[in-house]
């Protein structure tokens, strides 16, 4: 898979996450703490979108693609697309907080393997942008999601969220 195309597809999914989490913030506005956490997650996604877009722009400059020529598998666009379609359709209905949290967890769970692959494929400033612009914010993001899981009664997800957190921390440290 073409690296630039992969970055563009992942950025497009981040843009959808911005809108989805904003919609969740509005949907759950009756609880200001819950709404604030969804808004914060939306803001983090906006940062991810900007960082992935920047990384794509940096590919035009020399020294931003790893020399080892990592081959990228195609992103799981069908599965991720299905998750987004289902989530977007559920907003107008009787969406429960626990369902929104589970959907967000599944989306974030899909994202981390692609970040790992990008880190292997990128070099220079493009790689640095992912290390400094996505991974630290990903930790904040997962903190919000863990709090939402607890608030929604989905404490079964906290161990899995913490595992994602540990993986993101490990990637950041190299």
N, C-alpha and C positions, 0 to 999 in steps of 0.2 A: 504494500500500500504506500502511496505517495505521502511523504511526511507533511507537506504543506496541506494536502487534502485532509489528512487526519487531524491536524491542528484546527482547520476550519470547521470540520464536523464537530469536534469536541467543543469549540467555542460556540457553535450554534446551540448545542445542548445546554451549555452554561447560560446562554441568553434565555432559553426556555425556563431554566431553573429560576432565574431572576423573576420572571413573570409568575411562575407557579408559586414561589414562596411569598411573593407580594399578594397574590390572590388568597393564599392561606392566611396571611396576616389580616386581610380584610374579612375573610370568612369567620375567623375566630376573634374578631375585634371585641366581642363581649367580655373576653378575658384579656385585659391589657398586658399582663405578663406573657401570655402565650403569643399574643399578637406582636409584641416587641421582639420575641425570640425569632419568629418567622421573618420579621423585617430585617433583623440582623443577619439571618441566613441569606436573605435576598441580597443584602449589601456585600456579603462575602462572595456570592456568586458573581456579582458585578465585577469584583476585583479579579476573580478567576477568568472571566470573559476578557477583560482588558489584558491580562497577562498572556493568555493564549493567543490573542490577536497580535500582541507585541512580539511574541516568540515567532509567529508566522512571518511577520515583517522582517525580523532579524535573519531569517533564513536566506534573504537576498544578499546578506553580507558574508564575506569569507570567514571561516572559522567557527561556524555555528552548527555544523552537522558533524557528528562523531565520525571519526575515521574508520571505525570498525564496521561501518555499513550495516547497522542493525536493520533487519527486515521487519517492517511493521505489519502485523496482521490487521485486517480490516476491523475497525471498531464495531462493537455489537449494535449496530444502528437499528436493526429490526427489534431487538428486545428492548432497547432503550426507548425507541420510538413508541412501542406499545405501552411501556410504563407511563410515558408522558401523556399519550392520548387518553389512557384510563384516568390518570390524575386530573387532567384538564377537564374531562367530562364530569368527574365526580364533584367538582367545586359547586356546581349549580344545585346539586342534590342535597341529600341529608348526610353530608360528609361528617364522619366522626373524627375527632382529633387523633385517636389511636390509628386510624387508617391513614391519615395524612402523614403521621410519623413513620409508619411502616413503609409507605411509598418513598418518603424522603430517604430513609435508610437504604432502601434498595437502589435508589439512584446514586447515592454517595458510594455505596459498595461497588457499583459498576465503574465508578470514576477512578478509583485508586489504581487498579491495574494499568489503566491507560497512562496515568501519570508516571508510573514505574517504567513503562515502555518508552515514553517520551524522554525521560531522563537518560535512558540508555542510548537513545538515538540523537539527542541534541548535545551540543558542545558550546563552549564560549558563553557569550551573553545570553543566547537563547536558553541554554540550560540553567544559567544563573537566574534568569527571570522566573523559571518554574520553581527553583529551589527557594527563592526569596519571596515570590509573589503568590504562589499557590499553596505550598506546603505549610508555612506558618499559619496562614488564614484557614487552612483545612482543619487545623487543630481547634481553632476557635469555633469553627463551623460544627465540628463534632461535639464540642462542649454544649453548644446550643441544642443540638439534636438529642444528646443524652438527657439534658434537663427536660426537654419536651417529652421524651420517652417516659420519664418518671412521672411527669405531670399528667400524662395520658393513661397511666396505668400499664404501660408496655415495658415494665421493668425487665422482661425477658430479653429485650433488645440491648440493655445496657452493657452486657458482657461483650456482645458482638461490636457495639460501637467503640468500646474501649480497645478491642483488638484492632479495629481500623485506626484508631488513634495511635496505638503503638507502632503499627506499620508505617503510618505517615511520619512519625517521629524518626523511625529507623531510616526511611528514605531521605529525610532532611539531613541526617547525620552522615549519610553516604555509606 
